[in-house]
Amino acid sequence: METIKAYIKRKAALAGGAVPYNVYVNGEKTASLMIGQSLTLNLPADKPSEIKVDAPSSKLNARLSKSAKVVERAVTVIPQLVKNGRVDINIHSVVKFSMWNPMEIVVDVQY
């Protein structure tokens, strides 16, 4: 079976720097990334793949306060849009001015 190479990199950001981000592919945890780390995955070329990123510490905040939310973001890699068998995925966080949800994860996919 043919595969697509997905290059995932966690870029530096002011928010969430000390927090590892979990990476899931189609619901299965594949890695935890700290700032500056990267990961290469082989995704199936015959069907879409969902890549989800979450910040585990936000799950604790959500348990402690009903107003807090789990910080996560998901994207779907669509094989028909991939050129040259490669997709680049950059992950970073941005600061939000909220006590219980101080950051948001941004996942940028470049086909």
Helices and strands as residue ranges (DSSP letters): E 3-10, E 21-25, E 28-33, E 38-44, E 49-54, H 56-64, E 72-77, G 79-81, E 86-95, E 103-110
